[in-house]
Amino acid sequence: MFPFRWDYLSRNKKREDIPYSERTELADFDRIFSGNGLLNRVPYRIDRNNEKYNEYTYFHSFVRRAMFFTQADDLSRSEIVYYERDGGTGDYFRIGILNQEPLELDLDSICLHIYSTGVGILTYNVNNSRYPEKATILKINEYGRRIYPQFLAGRDVSVTKSAFLADYIEVKAGHRYMREDFSGYNHPVRTEETFLPPDHIRSIFGVGEDFVFHREEEKKGRVKISKLTDDRMFFVSWYGNDTSQKIISSSEEARGGLHPVGPEKLYSDWWYCYLFGDKSGPSVKNTNWMNRDFEAATNARWAGSGTLYGTTRDSFVAISHSRENLVPDISVHTRTMYYQMAVLCLAQRASILRFSYEIGTISNELDKGSPSSPKIRDLYKNYIHFINKIYFREVTSQIQGIEIYSQMQQAMNLQKEMGDLDKEVSELHNYANMVEQGRLSRVANWFLPAGVIVGFLGMNVFDEKDLNLSGTFNWEVLTWGLLVISISVFAVLITKIIKK
């Protein structure tokens, strides 16, 4: 899952100078993206599909608008637009590993969730029907999610590839063929282009110039795509393994024992690697630290049945028996309800980062003078829309769903990040109100002296005949008028001098 920020450039101006609402209209994104020819806009329909019925009814009614694209006829009423391409015969997602045999997975679908907050989630949904080994599962998750080198060493990216970067990623979707070998990082890297979007991300947005990834490519009518996370995509994984399922169900920990780490225990080194996306061993060498991470990341409600769920900042994983079509079918739950929860939490996390970016941009204008109050009010309006339409504390009344969603929120630190963002937005909005009040006060200063003079003299100083413009001109009226204006201007100038 690749979360990103998008901005439609409606004017020939710097992106930051265009109001937030103009850059995040779903209709603008849809109009441009719909011509790419790979993914199609797909409204959510239940019809006679049992999986879709179960998925849709699992969530609260007020949450569904942020998950399911049902307002296809009026994008202005929608919080999301959804695009999809189902995998066909011969479609694949292939992971090349340096000095090893490539791993080829069946491509089930490519999905794109676009939100009204100006963020999106691109997902590759793949099926592993060839590699049941536990070690290979870890390799798939580790190599498959990397989208650029985390570090560079030596003269090329071979050192990074020997650590955890794929030698190449190759995707076939219908007639579209995409391949990324990260060779762009073998050349000098500019500070403006430290992220070179891999082909299997860049090509999803078309082969033309409508979607761009770097500032110098920004022009009117284009959509700018910006990454929001590091080199690792979020991954959702279900693994069916009958041997592991039996170990889990019979372990001391599942029966309430207190021995969390060991090869035959509920929590093993492999489970830690599966949770955190490590391929060859736990990324921590401290037993107490591991135990703490196990407790925070694992939902062991059904451990006695051999099922574990796990959530970290970068993953949601599940392990159970390998037999599908049993009740409950954990594989179906993972690719439907829990997938939707993960996408929603990623969208919330991306939106929080998006609003923080917008606040930082507006704050930079403070050094150049007061930022535009309408721009701040526009951002505040969209923020209120976000917290009421996309950010939820609870998404379902199902107990396990409540637990898993809460665990996702905690793993991504969303509650704290949301609290910090709320303070930032409120402070900026209060500042805009203060600036607006200052402007109104300055306007009042122009008329205050005139009001005082008129109040002191009384309106009766001007007779009705003096104001009759059809007669001869009355110099007394002009004199009094000029006096009032002069005093008003003088008062304003004195006020400005005193402020300086």
N, C-alpha and C positions, 0 to 999 in steps of 0.2 A: 504494500500500500504506500503510494507516494503522495504525501500532502503538499500542497503548493498554494501560492497566492496568485491571483490573476487581476489584471487591471486593463479595462478597455480604454484606449486613448481616443477620446472623442474630439480633441482639439490639437492644434499644433502648438502645444505648450509642454513645459516640463510636467511629468506625471504628477508631481506633488502639488502643482498649481491647479489641477483639475479637481473639482469637488468630488468627495468620496462617492456620493450617490451616482454621479455620472459615470464613474469607473466600474461600478458593480451592478449594472443592469443585466439581469439574466437574459433578456431579449437580445441584447447586443452580443453577448457571448454565443447564444444559440444561433443567431443569424450567421455568424462567421464560422463557427465550428461545424454546423450542419453540412457544409460543403466539402468536408475533408474526405468523405467517401469510405472511411473505415468503420467508424462507430455510428450507430443510428440512435436517434432519440426514441426511448421506449417508455411509454406510460405504464404505470403499475396496474395490472389486471389480475383478478383472482380467478374468475370463471369457475372451472371445475378442477383447479389445481389445489390439491390438499395441502401441499407444502406452503404455498403462498397464503392460503387461508390461515393456517396455523401461525405463520410468521406475522401476518398482519394483525390478527386478533390478540397476539401475545402482548402488544404494547398498548399503553393508554391512548385514547383517541386524540388527545391534544399533542401527543408526541409524533403521531404518524405523519403529519405534514412535513416534518423535518427529516423523515426517513424515506418516505415513498412519494414518488413523482406521480401525482394523480391529477394535477391542474394543467393538463396539456393544452387546453384551449385558451388559457389566460395566464401567462407567465408572471404577470404582475401580482397575482394572488398566490404564487408558489414560493416556497423557501428553497426549493431544490429543482434542478433539472438533471435527468438521468439518461446516460447513453450506454449502449452495450453492443458487443459483438460476440455471438456464440462461436465457440470453436467448432471446426468441421473436421472431417476425416483428413488425416495427414497434418493437421496443425499441431505445433509443438512449441515448448519453451525449453531450450537446450542451454545447459550450463557447462562451459568448457573450463577445466581445471588444469593448471600448469602441471605437465608431466604425468597426468592421469587421464583415464578414460572419461569422456564427457557424460553428463547425466541428462537424459532426455525425458521430459515430463509432458503429459498430454495437456494441451491448452483447452480448458473448459470454456473460458470467456475472458473478455477484457471489458472492464466497467469503468465508467467515469461519473462521479457524483460532483455536481457543481452547485455551490451554495450562494445565497443572496448576500452573504457577508463578504464576498470576493475571495473565497477559498475553494479549493477542489481536492478530491481524493481520487487518484487513479489506481486501479487494482488489477493485478493479473491473477486470475483464478486457475490453478493448475491441479492436475491429478497425478499422483505417483502410483503407477500400477506395476512398476518394474523393480523397485529397490526397497525390500522390506527390512534391510539391516538397519539397526539402530544408529550405527556410525554414519551410514549414508544419509539418514534423515537429518542429522546435524550438519552435514556438508551442504545439503540442499538449502537449508535455512540460512546458513552462514554466507555461502557464496552467492546465492540467488538474490539476496536483498541489497547487496552493495552496488551503489550507483556511481561512485567515483573513488579515487584512492584516498584513504584516510591520511596517508603520509607518503612522501616520496623519498627515495634513497638511491644512491648510485646514479647512473646515467639514463635509466629508463624505469618502467614500472614493474620490472620482473621481480624486484625485491618485495614490493607490495603484493604481487600476485602469489609469491611463495608463502605469504602470511595468511591473507584472507580475502584478497580480491580475485574475482573470477578472471581466467585468461580471456574469456569472451562470453557474452550473452547473445544467444541467437534465437529469434522468434519468427515463426511462420504463422501468419493469420490470413487465410484465404490466398489471394494473390500478392499480399504484402509481405515482404521479407525484410527483417530488421536484424542488424548485427553490430555489436559494439565490442571493440577489443581494447579500448582505453588508450590507444596509441597517441591520441592527441596530447597526452601528458608527457610524451617523450620529447616534446618541443618546448621552447621557453614559454612560460605561463605568465600572462599579464594579470595585474591586480584586478582589472575589471572583468576577467574571465577565469576566475579560479574554479568555477563550476562549469564544466563542459557537459551539457545534458547528453546522456547516453542515447543511442539511436532508438532503443525500445521505449524511450519516453518522448523524445523529440518527434519521432515519426507519428505518434498517436495524434499529434496536433496538426498533421498535414505536412506536405513537402514544399509548400509555398512560403510566402513571407507574412502571412496573416498573424502567425504566432511567433513571438520573438522571446529570447532569453537574456539579452544583454542591453544595457542602457543605450549604447550608440545605435541600436537597431530600432529604437522607439520612434514611431511616426503616427500621424493621425490615421485612425481606422484600423490599427493593429491592436493585438492583445499581448500584453507583457506577462510572461510566466516567471515566477520567482520561487525558488525552493525555500522551505521553511525549517527543515531539519538537517541533520548531518548526513554522512555517507550511507546510513543504514535506513532502509525502508522498514516500516512496521510490517510484521507478518502474523498471520493467523494460521494455525496448523492443528490438524487432528491426526493422530497416529493410532492405528488399530494394531495391537500386539497382544495375542492371547497369553504368551508366557509372562510378559510384564504385568498383564492384568491379574494373573493368578498370584504373582509375588506381592502386588499391592494389596489385594484382597485378604491375603493370609499374613501380612506383616504385623509385627507387634504394634506399630504405630496406628494401624487401622483399628486395632482392638483397644487403643488407648495407652499403648506402651510409651516409654520415654527414651527411645533410642532412634533419633532422627536420621543419622548418617550411617551408611554401610551398603555393601553390594546387594544384600537381600532385604533391605529395609524399604520403607515407604519412600523415603527421600534418599536418592542416590546421587552420585556424581553425574550420571547421565541425565537425570531429571533436572539438575541445576543447569547443565549445558543446553538442554532442550528449552528451558525457561528463558535463558538469557542469550540464546543464539550463538553459543560457543561450539566449536566443531571438534576440538581435540582434548579439552579438559576445562574444568571450572576456571573462570577468570578471577577467582579469589582463592587464596591459600590460607584460610583461617576458619577453623571449624565453627567457632562461635558466630563469626560473620555469616557463614553459610546457613547456620540454623536460623539466624535472624531473617535472612532473605527468604528462606523456605517458608517460614511462618507468614511473612508479609505477602508473598506472591502466590501461595497455593490455596486453592479451595478444595478441601478434602472431605466435603460433605458425603460423597458417595465412595469413599476409599474402600469401605467394606465390600462394595460391589466391583472393585477394581478400576474405578474411574477417578481421575484427577483432572482438575482444571488449574491453569496457572496464568497469571497476568503480570506483566512488567511494563515499563514505560515504552518498550519497543515491540511487545509481542502479546498474543493471547494463544495459549496452547491447551490441548486436551489429549489425554491418552485413555483408551478403554479397550474393550474386546474388538476383534477385527470383523466380527460378523455384522453385516448391515441388515437392515429391515427388521431388527429386533426393537422392542419397546423398552426403554427409549432408544432411538437411533442417534447416538452422540454425534456421528458424522453429519447428519442432517441438521441437528441443532447448531453445530459449529458453523456450517456454511449459510445458515439463515439467521436465526435470532442473534447469535453471538457475533456473527459477522456484522450485522446491522448496528449492534451496540458499539463495536470497535470503530466502525466508520463514523458514527455520530460523535464518539469521544474524540477521535482524531480531528473531526471538523470543528469541535469546540476548542480543542487545543490550538488548531491553526487559526481560528478566529480570534482567540485571545492574543496570539502573537501578531496577528494582523492589526488589531486595534492598538496594541502597544507601539507598533511601527508608525501608525498614523499619528498617535500622540507625540512620538518623538519628532516626527517631521514638522508638526505644527509648533512644537516647543522650540525648534531651531529658528523659527521666524521671530521669536522674542528678541533675539540679538539684532534683528534688522528693524525692529519696531513692532507694534502690536499686530498679531495675526488677525485675519479676517474673522469677525464674530459669526457671520453666516456659515463659514467653513466649520467652525467649532460646533455651532448648533446642528449642522448637518451630521457631523460625526456623532454627536450625542443622541440624536434621533435614531440613527442606525444602531447605536449601542443598546438603547432601550429595546429596540426591535429584536436584537440578538438575544438578550437575556429573557425575553418573553416567548420567543418562538423557536429557539434552537438550544439554549442552555437549560437543562432540566436536572433537578436533584434526584428524580426517580422517573423511570420510563415504563415500568410494568408493576403489576401487583403480585406477580409470581415470586415466591420467596427466594428461589435460587437466582432468578433474574435480578432481583434487588441486590443480592450479595455480589454477583459478578459485576454488575454495573458499578456498584459502589467501589469494588476493588479496582476496576479500570480507572475510575475517577481519582482514587487515592494514588495509584501507580503513576499517573500522569500529573499528579499534584494540582489538579484542576481547581479544587475548592480554594486553595491558597492563592493560586495565580489569578483566579477570578476576583478574590477579595482585593488583591493589590491593584488589579486593573480598575476595579470600581472606584478606588480612591483616586487613581490617576485621572480617570474621566471626570469625576466629580470636581476635582481641583481645577481642571481645565475649564469646565463649564462655569464654575464660580468665577474664575478669572474673566471669562467672556462677559458674564453679567456685570462684573465690576467695571470693565472697560465701557460697556454699554451705558451704565449709570453715569460714568464720567462724561461721556459724550452728551447725554441729556442735560447734565449739570452745566456744561459749557454753553449749550444752546440757551438754557434758562438765564445764564449770566448776561446774555445779550439783551434780554428783555426785562431783566429785573430793575435796572435804573429807570427805564422808561415807565415801568409800572409804578415805581415809587414816586416819580415826578407827577405822573397823571393822578395818582391817588392823593398826593399832597395838594395839588392845585384844584383837583376836582374836574370832572368832565365838563362842568358848566362854564369853564373858562372859554370854551369855544361855543359861540352862539350858533344857532341853526343857520342864521344868515351868512355867518363866516364860512360855513361848509358848503354853501350853495355855489357850485361851480359855474352856474349859468350867468352869475353876476360878474362884477369886476373883481380882480384878484386882490385878496386880502394879505398884505405883507406880514401882518401880525401872526397869522396862522403859520406861514412859512418860517418865521423866526422861531416860534415855539417848537415847530417840528425839527428844525436843524439843531436846536439846543438839546432836545431829547436824544437825537441820534448821536450827537457829539459826546454827550455825557456817557452814553452806552458804550461807544467805542473806546473812550478813555478808560472806563471801568474795566473792560476786557483786557486792554493793554497792560494796565496796572496789575491785574491778576496774573497775567503771564510772566511779567517781570518778577513779581514776588515768588512765583513757583520756581523760576530759574535760580 
